[in-house]
Amino acid sequence: MKVRVHVMLKDGVLDPQGEAVRHALGALGFDGVGSVRQGKVIEMDLADGTPESTVAEMCEKLLANTVIESYRIEVL
């Protein structure tokens, strides 16, 4: 089974990479970009029947820094 995990900084946490992207887009002439948040997507091939709770445990222990990041699990 294929699983996709979306990891993003929590609201209120400064995102310097997102701000750099927003600034660069403006410099390239793309007006109207108010804010940019950058995250990561992790795709995994897991054994069929792997419970979502196991994926959540992976996120809690390694894939996301839950102090400053949130995550969303998508089973494909």
All heavy atoms as TSV, in Angstrom:
chain	resi	resn	atom	element	x	y	z
A	1	MET	N	N	0.850	-1.173	0.000
A	1	MET	CA	C	0.000	0.000	0.000
A	1	MET	C	C	0.893	1.232	0.000
A	1	MET	O	O	2.011	1.196	0.500
A	1	MET	CB	C	-0.950	-0.011	1.195
A	1	MET	CG	C	-0.356	0.291	2.552
A	1	MET	SD	S	-1.539	0.032	3.886
A	1	MET	CE	C	-1.707	1.661	4.517
A	2	LYS	N	N	0.398	2.287	-0.604
A	2	LYS	CA	C	1.157	3.528	-0.690
A	2	LYS	C	C	0.531	4.557	0.244
A	2	LYS	O	O	-0.685	4.696	0.311
A	2	LYS	CB	C	1.158	4.055	-2.125
A	2	LYS	CG	C	2.100	5.244	-2.320
A	2	LYS	CD	C	2.211	5.644	-3.771
A	2	LYS	CE	C	3.057	4.690	-4.535
A	2	LYS	NZ	N	4.469	5.022	-4.591
A	3	VAL	N	N	1.391	5.250	0.982
A	3	VAL	CA	C	0.958	6.267	1.936
A	3	VAL	C	C	1.721	7.548	1.638
A	3	VAL	O	O	2.910	7.520	1.326
A	3	VAL	CB	C	1.236	5.809	3.386
A	3	VAL	CG1	C	0.936	6.914	4.377
A	3	VAL	CG2	C	0.435	4.576	3.723
A	4	ARG	N	N	1.023	8.650	1.721
A	4	ARG	CA	C	1.640	9.965	1.556
A	4	ARG	C	C	1.427	10.744	2.851
A	4	ARG	O	O	0.306	10.834	3.341
A	4	ARG	CB	C	0.997	10.694	0.380
A	4	ARG	CG	C	1.680	11.986	0.008
A	4	ARG	CD	C	1.052	12.603	-1.233
A	4	ARG	NE	N	1.337	11.762	-2.392
A	4	ARG	CZ	C	0.517	11.608	-3.427
A	4	ARG	NH1	N	-0.647	12.220	-3.462
A	4	ARG	NH2	N	0.857	10.840	-4.436
A	5	VAL	N	N	2.512	11.300	3.397
A	5	VAL	CA	C	2.447	12.098	4.618
A	5	VAL	C	C	2.805	13.538	4.254
A	5	VAL	O	O	3.859	13.786	3.666
A	5	VAL	CB	C	3.419	11.561	5.698
A	5	VAL	CG1	C	3.376	12.442	6.935
A	5	VAL	CG2	C	3.105	10.113	6.048
A	6	HIS	N	N	1.909	14.456	4.578
A	6	HIS	CA	C	2.128	15.882	4.344
A	6	HIS	C	C	2.537	16.511	5.672
A	6	HIS	O	O	1.805	16.397	6.654
A	6	HIS	CB	C	0.844	16.555	3.845
A	6	HIS	CG	C	0.310	15.957	2.587
A	6	HIS	ND1	N	0.594	16.479	1.353
A	6	HIS	CD2	C	-0.469	14.870	2.376
A	6	HIS	CE1	C	-0.005	15.754	0.422
A	6	HIS	NE2	N	-0.653	14.757	1.025
A	7	VAL	N	N	3.705	17.161	5.697
A	7	VAL	CA	C	4.222	17.785	6.912
A	7	VAL	C	C	4.347	19.287	6.661
A	7	VAL	O	O	4.949	19.701	5.670
A	7	VAL	CB	C	5.596	17.198	7.307
A	7	VAL	CG1	C	6.116	17.844	8.575
A	7	VAL	CG2	C	5.518	15.683	7.462
A	8	MET	N	N	3.758	20.078	7.547
A	8	MET	CA	C	3.804	21.543	7.429
A	8	MET	C	C	4.117	22.146	8.786
A	8	MET	O	O	3.786	21.577	9.819
A	8	MET	CB	C	2.448	22.099	6.966
A	8	MET	CG	C	2.048	21.704	5.555
A	8	MET	SD	S	3.050	22.475	4.297
A	8	MET	CE	C	2.594	24.185	4.478
A	9	LEU	N	N	4.740	23.328	8.752
A	9	LEU	CA	C	4.937	24.064	9.999
A	9	LEU	C	C	3.573	24.467	10.550
A	9	LEU	O	O	2.651	24.796	9.792
A	9	LEU	CB	C	5.779	25.310	9.756
A	9	LEU	CG	C	7.264	25.076	9.489
A	9	LEU	CD1	C	7.936	26.368	9.055
A	9	LEU	CD2	C	7.941	24.508	10.711
A	10	LYS	N	N	3.446	24.439	11.856
A	10	LYS	CA	C	2.195	24.853	12.496
A	10	LYS	C	C	1.985	26.352	12.299
A	10	LYS	O	O	2.947	27.105	12.104
A	10	LYS	CB	C	2.232	24.529	13.990
A	10	LYS	CG	C	2.193	23.050	14.294
A	10	LYS	CD	C	2.224	22.793	15.787
A	10	LYS	CE	C	2.145	21.306	16.081
A	10	LYS	NZ	N	2.185	21.030	17.524
A	11	ASP	N	N	0.719	26.768	12.355
A	11	ASP	CA	C	0.400	28.194	12.287
A	11	ASP	C	C	1.121	28.920	13.417
A	11	ASP	O	O	1.196	28.418	14.533
A	11	ASP	CB	C	-1.108	28.428	12.404
A	11	ASP	CG	C	-1.857	27.947	11.167
A	11	ASP	OD1	O	-1.237	27.847	10.090
A	11	ASP	OD2	O	-3.065	27.678	11.294
A	12	GLY	N	N	1.653	30.080	13.109
A	12	GLY	CA	C	2.349	30.876	14.112
A	12	GLY	C	C	3.841	30.620	14.171
A	12	GLY	O	O	4.574	31.374	14.799
A	13	VAL	N	N	4.316	29.556	13.516
A	13	VAL	CA	C	5.750	29.271	13.473
A	13	VAL	C	C	6.321	29.968	12.245
A	13	VAL	O	O	5.791	29.829	11.138
A	13	VAL	CB	C	6.023	27.747	13.396
A	13	VAL	CG1	C	7.506	27.471	13.241
A	13	VAL	CG2	C	5.468	27.041	14.617
A	14	LEU	N	N	7.379	30.741	12.437
A	14	LEU	CA	C	7.993	31.461	11.324
A	14	LEU	C	C	8.510	30.471	10.280
A	14	LEU	O	O	9.045	29.425	10.607
A	14	LEU	CB	C	9.137	32.336	11.820
A	14	LEU	CG	C	8.751	33.495	12.727
A	14	LEU	CD1	C	9.995	34.257	13.176
A	14	LEU	CD2	C	7.781	34.436	12.030
A	15	ASP	N	N	8.331	30.831	9.008
A	15	ASP	CA	C	8.738	29.982	7.890
A	15	ASP	C	C	9.705	30.761	6.998
A	15	ASP	O	O	9.301	31.360	6.007
A	15	ASP	CB	C	7.499	29.546	7.108
A	15	ASP	CG	C	7.801	28.540	6.009
A	15	ASP	OD1	O	8.992	28.293	5.727
A	15	ASP	OD2	O	6.842	28.013	5.425
A	16	PRO	N	N	11.001	30.781	7.324
A	16	PRO	CA	C	11.941	31.565	6.533
A	16	PRO	C	C	12.064	31.089	5.091
A	16	PRO	O	O	12.240	31.901	4.176
A	16	PRO	CB	C	13.261	31.434	7.275
A	16	PRO	CG	C	13.084	30.400	8.308
A	16	PRO	CD	C	11.612	30.166	8.482
A	17	GLN	N	N	11.948	29.780	4.847
A	17	GLN	CA	C	12.000	29.290	3.466
A	17	GLN	C	C	10.794	29.779	2.674
A	17	GLN	O	O	10.920	30.187	1.530
A	17	GLN	CB	C	12.042	27.761	3.436
A	17	GLN	CG	C	13.424	27.193	3.617
A	17	GLN	CD	C	13.417	25.696	3.396
A	17	GLN	OE1	O	12.771	24.958	4.146
A	17	GLN	NE2	N	14.116	25.249	2.386
A	18	GLY	N	N	9.633	29.723	3.278
A	18	GLY	CA	C	8.435	30.217	2.613
A	18	GLY	C	C	8.547	31.697	2.300
A	18	GLY	O	O	8.155	32.161	1.222
A	19	GLU	N	N	9.103	32.458	3.234
A	19	GLU	CA	C	9.285	33.900	3.023
A	19	GLU	C	C	10.282	34.155	1.897
A	19	GLU	O	O	10.088	35.061	1.083
A	19	GLU	CB	C	9.752	34.568	4.318
A	19	GLU	CG	C	9.910	36.060	4.233
A	19	GLU	CD	C	8.634	36.803	3.847
A	19	GLU	OE1	O	7.529	36.282	4.046
A	19	GLU	OE2	O	8.772	37.929	3.323
A	20	ALA	N	N	11.338	33.358	1.815
A	20	ALA	CA	C	12.313	33.512	0.729
A	20	ALA	C	C	11.665	33.216	-0.627
A	20	ALA	O	O	11.916	33.920	-1.616
A	20	ALA	CB	C	13.506	32.591	0.962
A	21	VAL	N	N	10.817	32.210	-0.680
A	21	VAL	CA	C	10.112	31.880	-1.923
A	21	VAL	C	C	9.167	33.015	-2.302
A	21	VAL	O	O	9.109	33.426	-3.470
A	21	VAL	CB	C	9.347	30.543	-1.787
A	21	VAL	CG1	C	8.408	30.318	-2.960
A	21	VAL	CG2	C	10.321	29.386	-1.644
A	22	ARG	N	N	8.434	33.560	-1.320
A	22	ARG	CA	C	7.522	34.671	-1.594
A	22	ARG	C	C	8.287	35.862	-2.153
A	22	ARG	O	O	7.885	36.471	-3.145
A	22	ARG	CB	C	6.775	35.081	-0.326
A	22	ARG	CG	C	5.701	36.162	-0.591
A	22	ARG	CD	C	5.278	36.859	0.686
A	22	ARG	NE	N	6.345	37.602	1.321
A	22	ARG	CZ	C	6.823	38.786	0.886
A	22	ARG	NH1	N	6.334	39.345	-0.189
A	22	ARG	NH2	N	7.807	39.391	1.535
A	23	HIS	N	N	9.415	36.174	-1.550
A	23	HIS	CA	C	10.233	37.302	-2.011
A	23	HIS	C	C	10.746	37.053	-3.433
A	23	HIS	O	O	10.703	37.944	-4.291
A	23	HIS	CB	C	11.395	37.530	-1.046
A	23	HIS	CG	C	12.295	38.636	-1.455
A	23	HIS	ND1	N	11.926	39.970	-1.375
A	23	HIS	CD2	C	13.545	38.627	-1.978
A	23	HIS	CE1	C	12.916	40.719	-1.823
A	23	HIS	NE2	N	13.913	39.918	-2.190
A	24	ALA	N	N	11.232	35.838	-3.697
A	24	ALA	CA	C	11.750	35.505	-5.026
A	24	ALA	C	C	10.658	35.572	-6.085
A	24	ALA	O	O	10.904	36.045	-7.207
A	24	ALA	CB	C	12.392	34.119	-5.005
A	25	LEU	N	N	9.458	35.121	-5.760
A	25	LEU	CA	C	8.353	35.205	-6.720
A	25	LEU	C	C	8.053	36.654	-7.066
A	25	LEU	O	O	7.824	37.000	-8.229
A	25	LEU	CB	C	7.105	34.513	-6.164
A	25	LEU	CG	C	7.165	32.985	-6.099
A	25	LEU	CD1	C	5.974	32.446	-5.325
A	25	LEU	CD2	C	7.229	32.386	-7.493
A	26	GLY	N	N	8.060	37.536	-6.047
A	26	GLY	CA	C	7.852	38.960	-6.300
A	26	GLY	C	C	8.935	39.538	-7.179
A	26	GLY	O	O	8.663	40.327	-8.096
A	27	ALA	N	N	10.185	39.140	-6.939
A	27	ALA	CA	C	11.303	39.629	-7.746
A	27	ALA	C	C	11.207	39.151	-9.190
A	27	ALA	O	O	11.704	39.823	-10.104
A	27	ALA	CB	C	12.628	39.173	-7.131
A	28	LEU	N	N	10.546	38.019	-9.407
A	28	LEU	CA	C	10.360	37.502	-10.763
A	28	LEU	C	C	9.134	38.083	-11.450
A	28	LEU	O	O	8.816	37.701	-12.573
A	28	LEU	CB	C	10.252	35.973	-10.730
A	28	LEU	CG	C	11.538	35.237	-10.359
A	28	LEU	CD1	C	11.254	33.755	-10.129
A	28	LEU	CD2	C	12.584	35.415	-11.452
A	29	GLY	N	N	8.442	38.985	-10.764
A	29	GLY	CA	C	7.295	39.656	-11.371
A	29	GLY	C	C	5.949	39.033	-11.074
A	29	GLY	O	O	4.951	39.426	-11.668
A	30	PHE	N	N	5.896	38.078	-10.180
A	30	PHE	CA	C	4.623	37.460	-9.816
A	30	PHE	C	C	4.023	38.252	-8.659
A	30	PHE	O	O	4.354	38.053	-7.490
A	30	PHE	CB	C	4.807	35.989	-9.420
A	30	PHE	CG	C	5.277	35.129	-10.561
A	30	PHE	CD1	C	6.611	34.776	-10.669
A	30	PHE	CD2	C	4.389	34.700	-11.531
A	30	PHE	CE1	C	7.052	33.987	-11.713
A	30	PHE	CE2	C	4.819	33.911	-12.590
A	30	PHE	CZ	C	6.158	33.555	-12.683
A	31	ASP	N	N	3.146	39.183	-8.988
A	31	ASP	CA	C	2.528	40.040	-7.989
A	31	ASP	C	C	1.347	39.331	-7.330
A	31	ASP	O	O	0.770	38.403	-7.886
A	31	ASP	CB	C	2.036	41.340	-8.631
A	31	ASP	CG	C	3.183	42.151	-9.214
A	31	ASP	OD1	O	4.292	42.092	-8.650
A	31	ASP	OD2	O	2.965	42.823	-10.241
A	32	GLY	N	N	0.994	39.802	-6.170
A	32	GLY	CA	C	-0.204	39.312	-5.509
A	32	GLY	C	C	0.004	38.091	-4.635
A	32	GLY	O	O	-0.964	37.515	-4.144
A	33	VAL	N	N	1.238	37.657	-4.424
A	33	VAL	CA	C	1.487	36.520	-3.546
A	33	VAL	C	C	1.588	37.058	-2.122
A	33	VAL	O	O	2.529	37.762	-1.775
A	33	VAL	CB	C	2.791	35.774	-3.930
A	33	VAL	CG1	C	3.040	34.612	-2.981
A	33	VAL	CG2	C	2.710	35.288	-5.374
A	34	GLY	N	N	0.600	36.752	-1.299
A	34	GLY	CA	C	0.551	37.298	0.050
A	34	GLY	C	C	1.447	36.578	1.024
A	34	GLY	O	O	2.160	37.185	1.803
A	35	SER	N	N	1.439	35.267	0.992
A	35	SER	CA	C	2.295	34.495	1.887
A	35	SER	C	C	2.535	33.125	1.270
A	35	SER	O	O	1.753	32.651	0.442
A	35	SER	CB	C	1.667	34.351	3.271
A	35	SER	OG	O	0.510	33.548	3.209
A	36	VAL	N	N	3.625	32.517	1.678
A	36	VAL	CA	C	3.977	31.177	1.207
A	36	VAL	C	C	4.393	30.360	2.423
A	36	VAL	O	O	5.165	30.819	3.256
A	36	VAL	CB	C	5.144	31.223	0.189
A	36	VAL	CG1	C	5.571	29.821	-0.207
A	36	VAL	CG2	C	4.767	32.047	-1.034
A	37	ARG	N	N	3.866	29.161	2.533
A	37	ARG	CA	C	4.276	28.208	3.563
A	37	ARG	C	C	4.879	27.015	2.828
A	37	ARG	O	O	4.278	26.512	1.876
A	37	ARG	CB	C	3.088	27.747	4.406
A	37	ARG	CG	C	2.308	28.856	5.087
A	37	ARG	CD	C	2.993	29.477	6.239
A	37	ARG	NE	N	3.025	28.562	7.369
A	37	ARG	CZ	C	3.695	28.817	8.484
A	37	ARG	NH1	N	4.382	29.917	8.607
A	37	ARG	NH2	N	3.681	27.952	9.467
A	38	GLN	N	N	6.034	26.585	3.247
A	38	GLN	CA	C	6.692	25.463	2.601
A	38	GLN	C	C	6.692	24.274	3.532
A	38	GLN	O	O	6.916	24.413	4.736
A	38	GLN	CB	C	8.123	25.846	2.219
A	38	GLN	CG	C	8.815	24.772	1.433
A	38	GLN	CD	C	10.099	25.268	0.811
A	38	GLN	OE1	O	10.200	26.400	0.390
A	38	GLN	NE2	N	11.082	24.401	0.765
A	39	GLY	N	N	6.450	23.104	2.987
A	39	GLY	CA	C	6.449	21.882	3.774
A	39	GLY	C	C	7.135	20.771	3.019
A	39	GLY	O	O	7.911	21.011	2.102
A	40	LYS	N	N	6.823	19.553	3.411
A	40	LYS	CA	C	7.404	18.405	2.726
A	40	LYS	C	C	6.357	17.316	2.581
A	40	LYS	O	O	5.404	17.236	3.357
A	40	LYS	CB	C	8.637	17.890	3.463
A	40	LYS	CG	C	8.395	17.473	4.895
A	40	LYS	CD	C	9.696	17.164	5.619
A	40	LYS	CE	C	9.422	16.989	7.112
A	40	LYS	NZ	N	10.652	16.862	7.880
A	41	VAL	N	N	6.560	16.489	1.563
A	41	VAL	CA	C	5.690	15.342	1.313
A	41	VAL	C	C	6.567	14.104	1.316
A	41	VAL	O	O	7.617	14.073	0.666
A	41	VAL	CB	C	4.962	15.475	-0.046
A	41	VAL	CG1	C	4.153	14.229	-0.342
A	41	VAL	CG2	C	4.083	16.704	-0.071
A	42	ILE	N	N	6.156	13.106	2.062
A	42	ILE	CA	C	6.900	11.856	2.171
A	42	ILE	C	C	5.988	10.741	1.668
A	42	ILE	O	O	4.881	10.567	2.186
A	42	ILE	CB	C	7.318	11.582	3.629
A	42	ILE	CG1	C	8.150	12.749	4.149
A	42	ILE	CG2	C	8.061	10.255	3.742
A	42	ILE	CD1	C	8.235	12.824	5.651
A	43	GLU	N	N	6.432	10.015	0.632
A	43	GLU	CA	C	5.665	8.876	0.127
A	43	GLU	C	C	6.365	7.594	0.535
A	43	GLU	O	O	7.588	7.482	0.429
A	43	GLU	CB	C	5.545	8.938	-1.393
A	43	GLU	CG	C	4.561	9.952	-1.869
A	43	GLU	CD	C	4.282	9.851	-3.361
A	43	GLU	OE1	O	4.853	8.979	-4.043
A	43	GLU	OE2	O	3.483	10.667	-3.838
A	44	MET	N	N	5.574	6.641	0.995
A	44	MET	CA	C	6.120	5.356	1.431
A	44	MET	C	C	5.299	4.216	0.858
A	44	MET	O	O	4.074	4.316	0.782
A	44	MET	CB	C	6.095	5.255	2.964
A	44	MET	CG	C	6.913	6.297	3.672
A	44	MET	SD	S	6.908	6.086	5.467
A	44	MET	CE	C	5.257	6.696	5.858
A	45	ASP	N	N	5.982	3.161	0.459
A	45	ASP	CA	C	5.332	1.904	0.109
A	45	ASP	C	C	5.416	1.016	1.343
A	45	ASP	O	O	6.512	0.689	1.808
A	45	ASP	CB	C	6.033	1.228	-1.071
A	45	ASP	CG	C	5.788	1.949	-2.378
A	45	ASP	OD1	O	4.639	2.362	-2.623
A	45	ASP	OD2	O	6.743	2.106	-3.161
A	46	LEU	N	N	4.274	0.637	1.874
A	46	LEU	CA	C	4.208	-0.172	3.093
A	46	LEU	C	C	3.501	-1.491	2.798
A	46	LEU	O	O	2.782	-1.615	1.808
A	46	LEU	CB	C	3.451	0.584	4.185
A	46	LEU	CG	C	4.017	1.955	4.579
A	46	LEU	CD1	C	3.075	2.649	5.563
A	46	LEU	CD2	C	5.400	1.808	5.164
A	47	ALA	N	N	3.700	-2.437	3.675
A	47	ALA	CA	C	3.018	-3.723	3.546
A	47	ALA	C	C	1.509	-3.508	3.601
A	47	ALA	O	O	1.024	-2.668	4.373
A	47	ALA	CB	C	3.459	-4.664	4.660
A	48	ASP	N	N	0.782	-4.231	2.767
A	48	ASP	CA	C	-0.677	-4.137	2.785
A	48	ASP	C	C	-1.197	-4.400	4.192
A	48	ASP	O	O	-0.712	-5.290	4.889
A	48	ASP	CB	C	-1.296	-5.149	1.815
A	48	ASP	CG	C	-1.093	-4.758	0.362
A	48	ASP	OD1	O	-0.805	-3.574	0.098
A	48	ASP	OD2	O	-1.226	-5.639	-0.515
A	49	GLY	N	N	-2.169	-3.599	4.595
A	49	GLY	CA	C	-2.788	-3.777	5.901
A	49	GLY	C	C	-2.075	-3.060	7.034
A	49	GLY	O	O	-2.475	-3.183	8.185
A	50	THR	N	N	-0.999	-2.306	6.709
A	50	THR	CA	C	-0.326	-1.545	7.766
A	50	THR	C	C	-1.311	-0.541	8.340
A	50	THR	O	O	-1.884	0.252	7.602
A	50	THR	CB	C	0.908	-0.800	7.199
A	50	THR	OG1	O	1.817	-1.748	6.642
A	50	THR	CG2	C	1.604	0.009	8.282
A	51	PRO	N	N	-1.552	-0.566	9.641
A	51	PRO	CA	C	-2.544	0.349	10.215
A	51	PRO	C	C	-2.066	1.806	10.175
A	51	PRO	O	O	-0.864	2.083	10.260
A	51	PRO	CB	C	-2.708	-0.129	11.650
A	51	PRO	CG	C	-1.570	-1.036	11.930
A	51	PRO	CD	C	-0.988	-1.480	10.633
A	52	GLU	N	N	-3.025	2.696	10.039
A	52	GLU	CA	C	-2.707	4.125	10.022
A	52	GLU	C	C	-2.049	4.546	11.333
A	52	GLU	O	O	-1.230	5.459	11.357
A	52	GLU	CB	C	-3.972	4.944	9.755
A	52	GLU	CG	C	-3.677	6.376	9.413
A	52	GLU	CD	C	-4.894	7.123	8.898
A	52	GLU	OE1	O	-5.666	6.556	8.105
A	52	GLU	OE2	O	-5.050	8.289	9.305
A	53	SER	N	N	-2.368	3.859	12.408
A	53	SER	CA	C	-1.752	4.181	13.705
A	53	SER	C	C	-0.237	3.949	13.668
A	53	SER	O	O	0.523	4.653	14.330
A	53	SER	CB	C	-2.396	3.366	14.828
A	53	SER	OG	O	-2.203	1.980	14.605
A	54	THR	N	N	0.207	2.977	12.885
A	54	THR	CA	C	1.644	2.735	12.733
A	54	THR	C	C	2.301	3.879	11.978
A	54	THR	O	O	3.393	4.325	12.328
A	54	THR	CB	C	1.894	1.395	12.011
A	54	THR	OG1	O	1.338	0.335	12.791
A	54	THR	CG2	C	3.377	1.142	11.792
A	55	VAL	N	N	1.622	4.369	10.955
A	55	VAL	CA	C	2.140	5.514	10.201
A	55	VAL	C	C	2.192	6.743	11.103
A	55	VAL	O	O	3.165	7.504	11.086
A	55	VAL	CB	C	1.294	5.777	8.938
A	55	VAL	CG1	C	1.850	6.970	8.165
A	55	VAL	CG2	C	1.238	4.539	8.049
A	56	ALA	N	N	1.170	6.928	11.915
A	56	ALA	CA	C	1.155	8.045	12.857
A	56	ALA	C	C	2.318	7.939	13.838
A	56	ALA	O	O	2.964	8.943	14.167
A	56	ALA	CB	C	-0.173	8.104	13.602
A	57	GLU	N	N	2.623	6.734	14.275
A	57	GLU	CA	C	3.759	6.534	15.180
A	57	GLU	C	C	5.068	6.900	14.477
A	57	GLU	O	O	5.961	7.501	15.086
A	57	GLU	CB	C	3.781	5.089	15.659
A	57	GLU	CG	C	4.801	4.822	16.738
A	57	GLU	CD	C	4.744	3.393	17.266
A	57	GLU	OE1	O	3.834	2.624	16.894
A	57	GLU	OE2	O	5.635	3.054	18.065
A	58	MET	N	N	5.185	6.551	13.198
A	58	MET	CA	C	6.364	6.935	12.417
A	58	MET	C	C	6.506	8.459	12.373
A	58	MET	O	O	7.605	8.999	12.520
A	58	MET	CB	C	6.263	6.408	10.978
A	58	MET	CG	C	6.343	4.935	10.828
A	58	MET	SD	S	6.055	4.520	9.084
A	58	MET	CE	C	6.050	2.745	9.150
A	59	CYS	N	N	5.382	9.126	12.184
A	59	CYS	CA	C	5.387	10.599	12.133
A	59	CYS	C	C	5.814	11.179	13.464
A	59	CYS	O	O	6.631	12.106	13.518
A	59	CYS	CB	C	4.009	11.124	11.746
A	59	CYS	SG	S	3.528	10.713	10.067
A	60	GLU	N	N	5.261	10.655	14.539
A	60	GLU	CA	C	5.542	11.166	15.874
A	60	GLU	C	C	7.004	10.956	16.266
A	60	GLU	O	O	7.585	11.786	16.959
A	60	GLU	CB	C	4.637	10.499	16.912
A	60	GLU	CG	C	3.159	10.792	16.743
A	60	GLU	CD	C	2.775	12.181	17.211
A	60	GLU	OE1	O	3.429	12.715	18.127
A	60	GLU	OE2	O	1.812	12.739	16.652
A	61	LYS	N	N	7.588	9.836	15.822
A	61	LYS	CA	C	8.944	9.504	16.240
A	61	LYS	C	C	10.029	10.027	15.309
A	61	LYS	O	O	11.160	10.231	15.756
A	61	LYS	CB	C	9.091	7.984	16.373
A	61	LYS	CG	C	8.331	7.411	17.551
A	61	LYS	CD	C	8.620	5.945	17.722
A	61	LYS	CE	C	7.954	5.429	18.993
A	61	LYS	NZ	N	8.288	4.019	19.231
A	62	LEU	N	N	9.725	10.232	14.008
A	62	LEU	CA	C	10.798	10.579	13.074
A	62	LEU	C	C	10.411	11.586	11.998
A	62	LEU	O	O	11.154	12.534	11.745
A	62	LEU	CB	C	11.314	9.298	12.387
A	62	LEU	CG	C	12.401	9.514	11.333
A	62	LEU	CD1	C	13.696	9.995	11.986
A	62	LEU	CD2	C	12.624	8.257	10.529
A	63	LEU	N	N	9.273	11.392	11.365
A	63	LEU	CA	C	8.981	12.148	10.142
A	63	LEU	C	C	8.600	13.595	10.375
A	63	LEU	O	O	8.777	14.431	9.491
A	63	LEU	CB	C	7.878	11.437	9.346
A	63	LEU	CG	C	8.187	9.984	8.953
A	63	LEU	CD1	C	7.003	9.379	8.218
A	63	LEU	CD2	C	9.446	9.912	8.118
A	64	ALA	N	N	8.057	13.922	11.539
A	64	ALA	CA	C	7.646	15.299	11.833
A	64	ALA	C	C	8.153	15.703	13.213
A	64	ALA	O	O	8.173	14.891	14.135
A	64	ALA	CB	C	6.120	15.415	11.792
A	65	ASN	N	N	8.557	16.936	13.313
A	65	ASN	CA	C	8.893	17.512	14.615
A	65	ASN	C	C	7.591	18.091	15.156
A	65	ASN	O	O	7.215	19.215	14.836
A	65	ASN	CB	C	9.964	18.592	14.469
A	65	ASN	CG	C	10.293	19.273	15.775
A	65	ASN	OD1	O	9.618	19.075	16.780
A	65	ASN	ND2	N	11.327	20.090	15.747
A	66	THR	N	N	6.894	17.329	15.979
A	66	THR	CA	C	5.534	17.696	16.374
A	66	THR	C	C	5.466	18.918	17.281
A	66	THR	O	O	4.380	19.407	17.563
A	66	THR	CB	C	4.822	16.502	17.040
A	66	THR	OG1	O	5.595	16.046	18.155
A	66	THR	CG2	C	4.655	15.361	16.039
A	67	VAL	N	N	6.607	19.423	17.715
A	67	VAL	CA	C	6.606	20.664	18.485
A	67	VAL	C	C	6.254	21.838	17.568
A	67	VAL	O	O	5.487	22.720	17.937
A	67	VAL	CB	C	7.981	20.897	19.162
A	67	VAL	CG1	C	8.044	22.264	19.823
A	67	VAL	CG2	C	8.267	19.793	20.164
A	68	ILE	N	N	6.790	21.807	16.342
A	68	ILE	CA	C	6.583	22.934	15.423
A	68	ILE	C	C	5.890	22.540	14.120
A	68	ILE	O	O	5.560	23.406	13.318
A	68	ILE	CB	C	7.917	23.642	15.089
A	68	ILE	CG1	C	8.888	22.689	14.407
A	68	ILE	CG2	C	8.515	24.274	16.334
A	68	ILE	CD1	C	10.127	23.365	13.833
A	69	GLU	N	N	5.680	21.236	13.894
A	69	GLU	CA	C	5.083	20.777	12.639
A	69	GLU	C	C	3.829	19.956	12.901
A	69	GLU	O	O	3.719	19.270	13.912
A	69	GLU	CB	C	6.074	19.913	11.843
A	69	GLU	CG	C	7.299	20.652	11.369
A	69	GLU	CD	C	8.311	19.746	10.703
A	69	GLU	OE1	O	8.536	18.617	11.192
A	69	GLU	OE2	O	8.890	20.184	9.696
A	70	SER	N	N	2.918	20.034	11.947
A	70	SER	CA	C	1.753	19.157	11.956
A	70	SER	C	C	1.867	18.234	10.744
A	70	SER	O	O	2.620	18.511	9.806
A	70	SER	CB	C	0.459	19.970	11.897
A	70	SER	OG	O	0.415	20.741	10.722
A	71	TYR	N	N	1.125	17.159	10.763
A	71	TYR	CA	C	1.175	16.226	9.644
A	71	TYR	C	C	-0.217	15.703	9.326
A	71	TYR	O	O	-1.121	15.731	10.175
A	71	TYR	CB	C	2.143	15.064	9.921
A	71	TYR	CG	C	1.765	14.206	11.093
A	71	TYR	CD1	C	0.907	13.115	10.949
A	71	TYR	CD2	C	2.259	14.468	12.368
A	71	TYR	CE1	C	0.562	12.335	12.031
A	71	TYR	CE2	C	1.912	13.696	13.461
A	71	TYR	CZ	C	1.072	12.621	13.286
A	71	TYR	OH	O	0.720	11.839	14.352
A	72	ARG	N	N	-0.363	15.265	8.089
A	72	ARG	CA	C	-1.623	14.663	7.630
A	72	ARG	C	C	-1.267	13.417	6.845
A	72	ARG	O	O	-0.400	13.449	5.975
A	72	ARG	CB	C	-2.382	15.655	6.748
A	72	ARG	CG	C	-3.686	15.122	6.182
A	72	ARG	CD	C	-4.471	16.208	5.450
A	72	ARG	NE	N	-3.719	16.877	4.406
A	72	ARG	CZ	C	-3.624	16.456	3.144
A	72	ARG	NH1	N	-4.216	15.346	2.751
A	72	ARG	NH2	N	-2.938	17.152	2.257
A	73	ILE	N	N	-1.926	12.321	7.152
A	73	ILE	CA	C	-1.667	11.040	6.511
A	73	ILE	C	C	-2.709	10.810	5.436
A	73	ILE	O	O	-3.908	10.942	5.682
A	73	ILE	CB	C	-1.690	9.892	7.541
A	73	ILE	CG1	C	-0.606	10.118	8.602
A	73	ILE	CG2	C	-1.539	8.537	6.851
A	73	ILE	CD1	C	-0.729	9.220	9.809
A	74	GLU	N	N	-2.242	10.435	4.258
A	74	GLU	CA	C	-3.131	10.139	3.126
A	74	GLU	C	C	-2.812	8.745	2.629
A	74	GLU	O	O	-1.696	8.472	2.177
A	74	GLU	CB	C	-2.888	11.190	2.029
A	74	GLU	CG	C	-3.677	11.010	0.781
A	74	GLU	CD	C	-3.299	12.028	-0.282
A	74	GLU	OE1	O	-2.343	12.809	-0.097
A	74	GLU	OE2	O	-3.975	12.024	-1.320
A	75	VAL	N	N	-3.758	7.823	2.733
A	75	VAL	CA	C	-3.594	6.471	2.218
A	75	VAL	C	C	-4.058	6.480	0.766
A	75	VAL	O	O	-5.194	6.862	0.473
A	75	VAL	CB	C	-4.385	5.448	3.047
A	75	VAL	CG1	C	-4.217	4.057	2.471
A	75	VAL	CG2	C	-3.941	5.490	4.507
A	76	LEU	N	N	-3.173	6.081	-0.140
A	76	LEU	CA	C	-3.491	6.139	-1.576
A	76	LEU	C	C	-4.027	4.823	-2.082
A	76	LEU	O	O	-3.801	3.790	-1.553
A	76	LEU	CB	C	-2.242	6.533	-2.367
A	76	LEU	CG	C	-1.567	7.827	-1.903
A	76	LEU	CD1	C	-0.264	8.042	-2.647
A	76	LEU	CD2	C	-2.491	8.999	-2.129
